[in-house]
């Protein structure tokens, strides 16, 4: 040991700014125990970002283990949790990889770049698995639509997502946008990406083979995003957060596009042994994780890292989260071919080190040894907290405040229009029109359909022989989770699962982005623990494994936390993408059917929220066996060609679902409600329900299928005309539905 490491050994009492880097005193003491000395400033930088909440999952690990412990057996699961993204077998030799992650705090501080780099980061996670990214989605939450904060943040977020995704040529096929005052000052920007690859071409983040070269390629390293993981994502959000703009990354989608094509050629040439994207914690993360999953040793010369700013200190190089960078492990005999491919794509590439067998991560800078650590202690052996948790003090009172005390409307026509024009239900065309949903021509369904659907056969070279398609949906309801986080997480999964199934796709796997307040608050931690338990139990019942995801804590301003908001993504597979089911009423003369039972369930409903500003009682019951049976019927019926259209029933109940079905193609319908109380029939948010439309000649076959699966099936009426007619209740022209549905966002946002 020389210089920095030696000096750290000889000056044990020198004060270090560990607290400013987000470390607790006991965490700093543990680093000293691991190293047998105080860390150098560069080592402190590595441990501070790698042990941050965002990177280490130190408060959530003890709960997330349930996803593995309770995981259903799935032959389709090829890569599960612990890698950059999960991978599932979709048949015919092909695999899909998908993941969702948060970029919440950066998107509040600098909306455009925060959201844009959130897209860029999740795309690189998919690239790192050896896949071609083929589509993106996003789940967004903002404060009240008319709040000044929302008018500042929302346009920038949408612009950032649009800018980055459109430049990459990736269709944005779906997601959600919701509004609630609890997200004021702390929006949620959760980005999902899906990629495709041959199932025998999976790449992993590992650095085996002493003597293999470590290559940093892509954009140069700059001062943007320094400490972003620990500064922005791993601490409570305060009012002075605008001062943290330097911690927000700056994206260059044109470099990322080159990087995508370069990586695909590198994979095809088989010149990559291991690969890792540089996202949160930058070089610190890539080197420690690659080394820890390989032979355990790596030597890096930080002087070789290409810089945009030559004045950067080594600590800044290690903590920079500059975008569009990847790190690969390459054998010496393949290094020339690797470099030639990078040069052909005009992607800068530099050998910055090599794999060793020492079990140590050693880094030099300006002739000094500035890092000498066991990499696994930073990557895998960070602190694990069993945080105390207990039910919130007001939870019982919240659950006792049932919606039964709320006056129920007599003018149900006006109520439908009020809900249809509420910000959460209203058309999101203002947002989605800024995204290219159909670039590359392989999008089969996109917003406002319940799930996005892509064909596989024309996306990937050599895949023309497969007729398969993939479907994706994301869902979450913070109000439900506030009332009951266990049931709320299950309802989020159930809705995403159902939205995939209504397209005719078989739900296959789950990813999640768990957005919560501070884990240091026992009441927030109770919400988190219950949500994870609920999601793990639901995955086991539905038979879908969790392949990976993200935990986002500290989503609060001061002491005010957001509603617990688990966002769940579900991926499904269509054996024949031509059999996908279209959205809504697709033509006249079709029978309209309701699948599932309707109960008086209004806790956390859009009606209670919109009409009364009320949140109380219990959310709808999560009947997972009913969800599974419903999905089986939908998938089987789609494969048989029995369905002409479909739509799930969720926010706003059957009334909103019928209106959205009519708006899909401008086709009206005349229906009779299946329950005696028209208010409950129209606006209850009971789960495990869907609307389908079938040709009259196949009605009996479909009804027999539903009956054999134990799924209630109610004939509501028939499609046709230019109005939505609910017999003995009201009539609303489709044109009035459309005007009401489309007006809210443009009226506020311009």
C-alpha positions in Angstrom: 0.0 0.0 0.0 1.3 3.5 -0.9 0.2 7.0 -0.7 -3.6 7.4 -0.1 -4.2 3.9 1.4 -1.0 4.1 3.4 -1.8 7.5 4.6 -5.3 6.4 5.7 -3.6 3.7 7.7 -1.3 6.1 9.4 -3.9 8.8 10.2 -6.8 6.9 11.8 -8.3 9.9 13.6 -8.5 12.2 10.6 -12.1 13.4 10.4 -14.1 12.4 7.3 -17.4 13.8 5.9 -19.3 10.6 6.1 -22.5 12.2 7.4 -22.6 14.7 4.5 -22.4 11.7 2.2 -25.5 10.1 3.8 -23.8 7.6 6.0 -24.7 6.9 9.6 -22.0 6.8 12.3 -22.4 3.1 12.8 -22.1 2.5 9.1 -18.9 4.4 8.9 -17.6 2.5 11.9 -18.4 -0.8 10.1 -16.4 0.4 7.0 -13.5 1.0 9.3 -13.9 -2.5 10.8 -14.0 -4.1 7.3 -10.8 -2.3 6.1 -9.0 -2.4 9.4 -8.4 1.3 9.0 -10.2 4.5 8.1 -11.2 4.6 4.4 -9.6 6.8 1.9 -11.8 9.6 0.5 -12.3 7.5 -2.6 -13.2 4.4 -0.6 -15.6 6.5 1.5 -17.2 7.7 -1.8 -17.7 4.1 -2.9 -19.2 2.9 0.3 -21.4 5.9 0.7 -23.2 5.4 -2.6 -23.2 1.6 -2.6 -24.6 1.5 1.0 -27.2 4.2 0.2 -30.8 3.2 0.5 -31.2 3.4 -3.3 -28.4 1.0 -4.1 -28.2 -1.4 -1.1 -31.9 -1.9 -0.2 -30.8 -1.9 3.4 -34.2 -1.1 4.8 -36.2 -3.4 2.5 -34.1 -6.5 2.0 -35.6 -8.3 5.0 -39.0 -7.9 3.5 -38.2 -8.4 -0.2 -36.9 -11.9 0.5 -40.5 -13.0 0.5 -40.6 -12.6 -3.2 -38.1 -15.5 -3.5 -39.4 -17.4 -0.5 -43.0 -17.4 -1.7 -42.2 -17.5 -5.4 -44.4 -19.8 -7.5 -42.6 -22.4 -9.6 -42.3 -21.1 -13.1 -40.4 -22.8 -15.9 -40.6 -19.6 -17.8 -38.3 -17.7 -15.4 -34.8 -17.6 -16.8 -33.3 -14.9 -14.7 -34.8 -13.6 -11.5 -34.0 -11.0 -8.9 -30.5 -9.8 -8.4 -29.5 -9.0 -12.0 -30.1 -5.8 -14.0 -33.5 -7.1 -15.1 -35.5 -10.3 -15.0 -35.8 -12.6 -18.1 -38.7 -14.9 -19.0 -39.1 -17.5 -21.7 -41.8 -16.5 -24.1 -41.6 -19.5 -26.4 -40.1 -20.3 -29.8 -36.6 -19.8 -28.5 -37.2 -16.2 -27.5 -37.1 -14.4 -24.2 -38.3 -11.1 -22.8 -36.6 -9.0 -20.2 -38.4 -6.1 -18.4 -38.0 -3.9 -15.4 -39.5 -0.8 -13.8 -37.5 1.8 -11.8 -38.1 5.2 -10.2 -36.6 8.6 -10.9 -38.8 10.5 -8.6 -36.7 13.1 -6.8 -34.6 14.1 -9.9 -37.8 14.6 -11.8 -39.0 17.2 -9.2 -35.7 19.0 -9.1 -35.3 19.2 -12.9 -38.4 17.6 -14.5 -37.1 17.3 -18.1 -33.7 15.8 -17.4 -34.9 13.9 -14.4 -37.5 12.1 -16.4 -35.4 11.7 -19.6 -32.5 10.1 -17.7 -35.0 7.8 -15.9 -35.9 6.4 -19.3 -32.2 6.2 -20.3 -31.3 4.3 -17.2 -34.0 1.7 -17.5 -33.2 1.2 -21.1 -29.5 0.4 -20.3 -30.7 -2.1 -17.7 -32.4 -4.0 -20.5 -29.4 -3.6 -22.8 -27.2 -5.1 -20.1 -29.1 -8.4 -20.3 -28.1 -8.8 -23.9 -31.5 -7.7 -25.3 -32.7 -5.1 -27.8 -35.0 -2.6 -26.0 -38.3 -2.6 -27.9 -40.7 -0.4 -25.9 -41.1 1.8 -22.8 -43.9 2.6 -20.5 -44.3 5.0 -17.6 -46.4 5.3 -14.4 -46.7 9.0 -13.3 -48.2 10.6 -10.2 -48.6 14.3 -9.6 -50.2 16.6 -7.2 -53.6 18.2 -7.9 -53.9 18.9 -11.7 -54.5 22.6 -11.1 -51.7 23.1 -8.5 -48.9 25.4 -9.6 -46.4 22.7 -8.7 -48.1 20.3 -11.1 -48.2 22.8 -13.9 -44.4 23.2 -13.5 -43.4 19.5 -13.2 -45.9 17.6 -15.4 -45.0 19.3 -18.8 -41.3 18.9 -18.1 -41.6 15.3 -17.1 -43.7 14.4 -20.2 -41.3 16.4 -22.4 -38.3 14.5 -21.0 -39.9 11.1 -21.5 -41.0 12.0 -25.0 -37.7 13.5 -26.0 -35.6 10.6 -24.8 -37.9 7.7 -25.9 -38.7 9.3 -29.3 -35.1 9.9 -30.1 -34.3 6.3 -29.3 -37.0 5.1 -31.6 -38.8 3.2 -28.8 -42.6 3.2 -28.8 -44.2 4.2 -25.5 -47.0 1.7 -25.4 -48.8 2.5 -22.1 -48.7 3.4 -18.4 -50.7 5.6 -16.2 -51.1 9.2 -15.1 -52.8 10.0 -11.8 -53.3 13.0 -9.6 -53.6 13.4 -5.8 -52.5 16.2 -3.4 -50.3 13.8 -1.6 -47.8 13.8 -4.5 -47.5 17.6 -4.5 -43.8 18.3 -4.1 -42.9 14.7 -4.6 -44.1 13.4 -8.0 -43.6 9.7 -9.0 -41.9 9.0 -12.3 -41.6 5.3 -12.7 -40.2 4.1 -16.0 -40.4 0.6 -17.5 -38.6 -0.9 -20.4 -39.0 -4.3 -22.2 -36.5 -6.0 -24.4 -36.3 -9.1 -26.5 -33.4 -11.6 -27.0 -32.8 -15.2 -27.9 -33.1 -17.2 -24.7 -29.6 -18.7 -25.1 -28.0 -15.2 -25.5 -28.5 -13.8 -22.0 -25.7 -11.6 -20.6 -24.9 -11.2 -16.9 -23.1 -8.7 -14.7 -20.0 -10.7 -13.9 -16.3 -10.3 -14.2 -14.7 -13.8 -14.4 -11.3 -14.7 -15.7 -8.1 -13.0 -14.3 -6.4 -11.2 -17.2 -9.6 -10.2 -18.9 -9.9 -6.5 -19.7 -12.3 -4.0 -18.2 -13.6 -1.6 -20.8 -15.6 1.6 -20.1 -17.5 2.6 -23.2 -20.1 5.2 -24.2 -20.2 8.8 -23.1 -17.4 10.6 -21.2 -17.7 11.0 -17.4 -18.7 14.5 -16.3 -19.8 16.3 -13.1 -23.5 15.8 -13.6 -25.3 13.4 -11.3 -22.6 13.2 -8.7 -24.0 11.4 -5.7 -27.5 11.3 -7.3 -28.3 7.9 -5.7 -27.4 9.1 -2.2 -28.2 12.8 -2.4 -31.6 12.6 -4.1 -33.0 9.2 -3.8 -31.9 8.2 -0.3 -32.9 11.0 1.9 -36.0 12.9 2.9 -37.0 15.6 0.3 -36.8 19.1 1.7 -37.9 22.5 0.4 -34.4 23.4 -0.6 -34.2 20.5 -3.1 -33.8 22.9 -6.1 -30.3 23.4 -4.8 -29.6 19.8 -5.6 -29.8 20.3 -9.4 -26.1 19.3 -9.9 -27.1 15.8 -8.6 -29.5 15.4 -11.6 -28.0 13.6 -14.6 -28.0 15.0 -18.1 -29.0 12.7 -20.9 -28.0 12.4 -24.5 -30.4 10.0 -26.3 -28.4 10.1 -29.5 -25.4 8.6 -27.8 -27.6 6.0 -26.2 -29.0 5.0 -29.6 -25.5 4.4 -30.8 -24.8 2.5 -27.6 -27.8 0.3 -28.2 -26.7 -0.7 -31.7 -23.1 -1.0 -30.6 -24.0 -3.4 -27.8 -26.2 -5.5 -30.0 -23.3 -6.0 -32.5 -20.9 -6.7 -29.6 -23.3 -9.4 -28.3 -23.8 -10.9 -31.8 -20.0 -11.1 -32.2 -19.8 -12.8 -28.8 -17.0 -10.6 -27.6 -18.5 -9.8 -24.2 -17.9 -11.9 -21.1 -19.8 -9.7 -18.7 -21.5 -6.4 -18.8 -23.0 -3.8 -16.5 -24.6 -0.4 -17.2 -23.5 2.6 -15.3 -26.5 4.0 -13.5 -26.9 4.8 -9.9 -23.4 5.1 -8.2 -21.7 5.1 -11.6 -18.2 3.6 -11.7 -18.5 2.7 -8.1 -21.4 0.4 -8.8 -20.1 -1.1 -12.0 -16.7 -2.1 -10.7 -17.8 -3.4 -7.3 -20.7 -5.4 -8.7 -18.8 -6.9 -11.6 -15.9 -7.8 -9.4 -18.1 -9.2 -6.6 -19.9 -11.5 -9.1 -16.8 -12.7 -10.8 -13.5 -13.9 -9.4 -13.6 -11.1 -6.9 -10.6 -9.1 -8.0 -10.2 -6.1 -10.3 -7.5 -3.4 -10.9 -8.6 -0.1 -12.3 -6.6 3.0 -13.3 -8.9 5.9 -12.9 -6.5 8.1 -14.9 -7.8 6.2 -18.0 -11.5 7.1 -17.5 -12.4 9.6 -20.3 -13.6 12.8 -18.7 -15.6 15.8 -19.9 -14.1 17.8 -17.1 -10.4 17.2 -16.4 -10.6 18.9 -13.0 -12.7 16.0 -11.6 -11.3 14.5 -8.4 -11.3 10.7 -8.1 -14.2 10.8 -5.6 -16.2 12.7 -8.2 -15.3 10.2 -11.0 -16.4 7.4 -8.8 -19.7 9.0 -7.8 -20.6 10.6 -11.1 -23.8 9.3 -12.6 -23.2 10.6 -16.1 -25.5 8.8 -18.5 -25.0 6.6 -21.6 -22.1 4.6 -20.2 -21.5 0.8 -20.0 -18.7 -1.4 -18.6 -17.8 -4.7 -20.2 -15.4 -7.5 -19.4 -13.6 -8.7 -22.5 -10.9 -11.4 -23.1 -7.5 -10.2 -24.4 -8.0 -12.1 -27.6 -11.3 -10.3 -28.3 -10.3 -6.8 -27.3 -9.3 -5.7 -30.8 -12.6 -6.9 -32.2 -14.5 -5.2 -29.4 -12.8 -1.9 -30.0 -13.3 -2.1 -33.7 -17.1 -2.5 -33.3 -17.2 0.4 -30.9 -15.2 2.5 -33.4 -17.6 1.6 -36.2 -20.5 3.0 -34.1 -18.5 6.0 -33.1 -18.8 4.9 -29.4 -15.7 5.9 -27.3 -14.2 2.8 -25.6 -11.2 2.7 -23.2 -9.6 -0.2 -21.4 -9.4 1.1 -17.8 -8.3 -2.0 -16.0 -8.3 -5.8 -15.8 -9.8 -8.7 -13.8 -7.5 -10.1 -11.2 -7.6 -13.1 -8.8 -6.7 -11.2 -5.7 -10.2 -10.8 -4.3 -9.6 -7.1 -4.0 -10.8 -4.1 -5.9 -7.8 -1.8 -6.4 -7.8 1.6 -8.0 -4.9 3.9 -8.8 -5.0 7.6 -9.6 -2.0 9.8 -10.4 0.4 7.1 -9.3 -1.4 6.5 -5.9 -3.4 3.5 -4.7 -6.6 5.2 -3.7 -8.8 2.2 -3.3 -8.1 -1.3 -1.9 -11.2 -3.0 -0.7 -13.0 -6.4 -0.9 -15.6 -5.5 -3.6 -18.3 -7.8 -2.1 -18.4 -5.7 1.1 -19.5 -2.7 -1.0 -21.8 -4.5 -3.5 -23.4 -7.3 -1.4 -22.6 -6.9 2.2 -24.0 -3.5 3.1 -26.0 -2.9 6.2 -29.3 -4.7 6.6 -31.8 -3.0 8.9 -34.8 -4.6 10.5 -36.6 -1.3 11.0 -39.2 -1.1 13.6 -42.7 -0.8 12.3 -46.2 -0.5 13.6 -49.7 0.3 12.3 -50.3 4.1 12.0 -52.0 5.6 15.0 -54.9 6.7 12.9 -55.3 3.6 10.8 -58.3 2.2 12.7 -60.1 5.5 12.6 -59.4 5.8 8.9 -60.8 2.3 8.2 -63.8 3.0 10.4 -64.7 6.1 8.3 -66.8 4.2 5.8 -68.3 5.7 2.7 -71.7 4.7 3.9 -72.0 8.1 5.6 -71.5 9.9 2.3 -74.7 11.1 0.6 -75.2 9.2 -2.6 -76.3 11.1 -5.7 -79.7 10.9 -7.4 -78.5 12.3 -10.7 -76.5 9.4 -11.9 -76.0 10.9 -15.4 -74.3 14.0 -13.9 -72.2 11.7 -11.6 -71.0 9.7 -14.6 -69.9 12.9 -16.4 -68.3 14.2 -13.3 -66.2 11.1 -13.0 -65.5 10.9 -16.7 -64.1 14.4 -16.5 -62.1 14.0 -13.3 -58.4 14.3 -13.8 -57.7 10.7 -12.9 -60.3 9.2 -15.3 -60.1 11.9 -18.1 -58.3 11.3 -21.3 -54.5 11.4 -21.1 -54.2 12.2 -24.8 -52.5 15.4 -23.9 -49.7 13.3 -22.5 -49.7 10.3 -24.8 -49.9 12.3 -28.0 -46.4 13.6 -27.2 -45.1 10.0 -27.3 -44.5 8.0 -30.4 -46.6 4.9 -29.7 -46.1 3.2 -33.1 -42.5 3.8 -34.2 -41.0 0.7 -35.8 -44.5 -0.4 -36.7 -44.7 -3.3 -34.3 -47.1 -1.9 -31.8 -50.4 -3.8 -31.9 -52.1 -2.0 -28.9 -51.2 1.1 -27.0 -52.9 3.7 -24.8 -55.8 4.1 -24.2 -56.0 0.2 -24.4 -55.7 -1.6 -21.1 -52.3 -2.9 -22.0 -49.6 -2.3 -24.6 -49.1 -5.2 -27.1 -46.1 -5.8 -29.4 -45.5 -8.4 -32.1 -42.3 -10.3 -31.7 -41.9 -11.7 -35.1 -41.1 -8.5 -36.9 -39.1 -6.8 -34.1 -36.1 -9.1 -34.0 -33.9 -10.3 -36.8 -34.6 -14.0 -37.4 -37.9 -14.0 -35.5 -40.2 -14.1 -38.5 -41.1 -17.7 -37.7 -42.9 -16.8 -34.5 -46.4 -15.4 -34.3 -46.0 -14.5 -30.6 -46.7 -11.2 -29.0 -46.1 -9.7 -25.6 -48.4 -7.5 -23.5 -47.5 -5.2 -20.7 -49.5 -3.2 -18.2 -48.7 -1.1 -15.1 -51.1 -0.3 -12.3 -51.3 1.1 -8.8 -53.7 2.9 -6.5 -52.3 4.9 -3.6 -55.7 5.4 -2.0 -56.3 1.7 -1.8 -52.9 1.2 -0.3 -53.4 4.0 2.2 -56.5 2.2 3.4 -55.0 -1.2 3.5 -51.4 -1.6 2.1 -51.7 -5.5 2.1 -54.9 -5.4 0.0 -53.7 -2.3 -2.0 -50.6 -4.1 -3.3 -52.8 -7.1 -4.2 -55.3 -4.9 -6.0 -52.5 -3.2 -8.0 -51.2 -6.6 -9.1 -54.7 -7.8 -9.8 -55.5 -4.9 -12.1 -52.3 -5.1 -14.1 -52.8 -8.9 -14.3 -56.4 -8.3 -15.5 -55.3 -5.6 -18.0 -52.9 -8.0 -19.6 -55.5 -10.8 -19.7 -58.2 -8.6 -21.4 -55.9 -8.3 -24.5 -55.9 -12.1 -24.7 -52.3 -12.5 -23.3 -51.4 -15.0 -20.6 -49.9 -13.2 -17.6 -46.4 -14.5 -17.1 -44.3 -12.4 -14.7 -44.2 -9.3 -12.5 -41.9 -6.4 -11.9 -42.6 -3.7 -9.3 -41.6 -0.2 -8.2 -42.5 0.3 -4.5 -42.8 4.0 -3.7 -43.0 4.9 0.0 -42.1 7.6 2.5 -39.2 7.4 4.9 -38.3 3.9 6.2 -37.1 5.6 9.4 -40.8 6.3 10.2 -42.3 3.1 11.8 -45.7 3.9 10.3 -44.3 4.1 6.8 -42.3 0.9 7.4 -45.5 -0.9 8.4 -47.1 0.2 5.1 -44.1 -1.1 3.2 -44.0 -4.4 5.1 -47.7 -5.0 4.6 -47.5 -4.1 0.9 -44.6 -6.5 0.2 -46.4 -9.3 2.2 -49.5 -8.7 0.2 -47.7 -8.7 -3.1 -45.7 -11.8 -2.4 -48.8 -13.7 -1.3 -50.7 -12.6 -4.4 -47.9 -13.6 -6.7 -48.0 -17.1 -5.2 -51.7 -17.3 -5.6 -51.8 -16.1 -9.2 -48.7 -18.1 -10.1 -46.6 -15.2 -11.4 -43.1 -14.7 -10.1 -41.5 -11.3 -9.3 -38.5 -10.9 -11.6 -37.1 -7.8 -10.1 -37.9 -4.1 -9.6 -37.1 -1.1 -7.4 -37.8 0.3 -4.0 -38.1 4.1 -3.7 -38.1 5.4 -0.2 -38.0 8.9 1.2 -40.9 10.0 -1.0 -42.0 12.8 1.3 -41.5 16.5 1.8 -40.5 17.2 5.4 -42.6 14.9 7.5 -45.4 14.5 5.0 -45.2 11.2 3.1 -47.0 10.3 -0.1 -49.7 7.6 0.0 -48.0 4.2 -0.2 -47.9 3.6 -3.9 -46.8 0.1 -5.1 -46.7 0.3 -8.9 -46.9 -3.2 -10.4 -46.0 -4.2 -14.0 -47.1 -7.5 -15.5 -45.8 -9.1 -18.7 -48.0 -11.5 -20.6 -47.6 -13.6 -23.8 -49.9 -14.1 -26.8 -49.2 -17.4 -28.7 -50.6 -15.7 -31.8 -50.5 -11.9 -31.7 -53.2 -11.8 -34.4 -55.6 -13.1 -31.8 -55.2 -10.1 -29.5 -58.4 -8.5 -28.4 -59.1 -4.9 -29.3 -60.2 -2.3 -26.8 -63.9 -1.4 -26.2 -66.9 -1.6 -28.4 -65.5 -2.4 -31.8 -68.7 -2.4 -33.8 -72.5 -2.4 -33.7 -74.7 -5.5 -33.2 -72.4 -7.2 -30.6 -73.6 -8.6 -27.2 -72.2 -6.7 -24.2 -71.3 -8.9 -21.3 -70.1 -8.2 -17.8 -67.8 -10.8 -16.2 -67.5 -10.9 -12.4 -69.6 -9.9 -9.4 -70.5 -6.4 -8.3 -70.7 -5.5 -4.6 -71.2 -2.2 -2.7 -67.5 -1.3 -2.5 -66.6 2.4 -2.5 -63.7 2.7 -0.1 -60.9 4.6 -1.8 -63.1 4.9 -5.0 -62.8 7.6 -7.6 -66.4 8.6 -6.7 -65.6 9.2 -3.0 -62.4 11.0 -3.9 -63.9 13.2 -6.6 -67.4 13.9 -5.2 -66.5 14.3 -1.6 -62.7 14.5 -1.2 -63.1 11.5 1.1 -60.7 8.7 1.9 -61.8 6.1 4.4 -63.2 2.7 5.0 -61.7 -0.4 3.2 -60.8 -0.9 -0.4 -62.5 -3.4 -2.6 -61.9 -7.0 -1.7 -59.0 -8.6 -3.6 -60.4 -12.0 -4.8 -57.3 -13.5 -6.4 -58.9 -16.8 -7.2 -61.6 -14.9 -9.1 -59.0 -12.9 -10.9 -57.2 -16.0 -12.0 -60.4 -17.6 -13.2 -61.4 -14.4 -15.1 -58.0 -14.3 -16.8 -58.2 -18.0 -17.8 -61.6 -17.3 -19.4 -60.3 -14.2 -21.2 -57.2 -15.9 -22.5 -59.0 -19.0 -23.7 -61.8 -17.0 -25.3 -59.3 -14.9 -27.2 -57.4 -17.9 -28.4 -60.7 -19.3 -29.8 -61.5 -16.1 -31.5 -64.7 -15.5 -29.4 -64.0 -11.9 -28.3 -64.5 -8.8 -30.5 -63.5 -6.3 -27.8 -62.8 -6.0 -24.0 -62.1 -3.6 -21.2 -61.4 -4.1 -17.5 -63.6 -2.5 -14.9 -61.6 -0.5 -12.3 -61.5 3.3 -11.5 -65.0 4.7 -11.6 -66.6 1.3 -11.9 -68.8 -0.1 -14.6 -70.2 3.3 -15.7 -66.8 4.7 -16.5 -65.8 1.4 -18.2 -68.9 1.5 -20.4 -68.2 5.1 -21.4 -64.6 4.3 -22.2 -65.8 1.3 -24.3 -68.1 3.6 -26.3 -65.3 6.2 -26.8 -62.8 3.6 -28.1 -64.4 3.5 -31.6 -67.3 5.9 -31.2 -69.8 3.1 -30.9 -72.7 3.4 -28.4 -74.6 0.7 -26.6 -77.9 0.1 -24.8 -77.5 -1.8 -21.5 -79.4 -2.9 -18.4 -77.6 -3.0 -15.1 -77.1 -6.4 -13.4 -77.9 -5.2 -9.9 -81.0 -3.5 -8.3 -79.2 -0.4 -7.0 -78.1 1.6 -10.1 -75.6 3.7 -8.1 -73.8 0.5 -7.0 -74.1 -1.0 -10.4 -72.6 2.0 -12.1 -69.8 3.2 -9.7 -68.8 0.4 -7.4 -65.1 -0.5 -7.9 -65.4 -4.2 -7.2 -62.4 -6.1 -8.6 -62.1 -9.2 -10.8 -64.5 -7.7 -13.4 -64.3 -7.1 -17.1 -66.6 -6.1 -20.0 -66.4 -8.2 -23.2 -68.3 -7.9 -26.5 -69.0 -11.0 -28.6 -70.8 -11.8 -31.8 -74.4 -13.2 -31.1 -73.6 -16.5 -32.8 -70.8 -17.3 -30.3 -72.6 -16.1 -27.2 -73.6 -19.5 -26.0 -70.1 -21.0 -26.5 -68.6 -18.1 -24.5 -71.2 -18.4 -21.7 -70.5 -22.1 -21.4 -66.8 -21.3 -21.1 -67.4 -18.8 -18.4 -69.7 -21.1 -16.5 -67.3 -24.0 -16.6 -64.7 -21.7 -15.1 -67.0 -20.4 -12.4 -66.9 -16.9 -13.7 -70.3 -15.0 -13.4 -71.4 -13.7 -16.8 -74.2 -11.1 -17.2 -75.7 -10.1 -20.5 -76.0 -6.3 -20.3 -77.3 -5.5 -23.8 -75.9 -4.8 -27.2 -73.7 -2.3 -29.0 -75.0 0.2 -31.6 -76.2 3.8 -32.0 -74.5 7.0 -31.1 -75.2 7.1 -27.4 -74.6 5.2 -24.2 -78.1 4.2 -22.9 -78.4 2.7 -19.4 -82.1 1.6 -19.5 -84.3 3.3 -16.9 -81.4 5.5 -15.7 -80.0 7.8 -18.4 -78.9 8.4 -22.0 -75.6 10.3 -22.9 -74.6 10.9 -26.5 -71.1 9.6 -27.3 -70.2 13.1 -28.4 -70.9 14.5 -25.0 -68.9 11.7 -23.4 -66.0 12.6 -25.6 -66.1 16.3 -24.9 -66.3 15.7 -21.2 -63.5 13.1 -21.3 -61.0 15.1 -23.3 -61.4 18.5 -21.8 -59.7 18.5 -18.4 -55.9 18.3 -19.1 -55.9 20.7 -22.1 -58.0 23.2 -20.1 -55.3 23.3 -17.4 -52.1 22.6 -19.3 -52.9 24.3 -22.6 
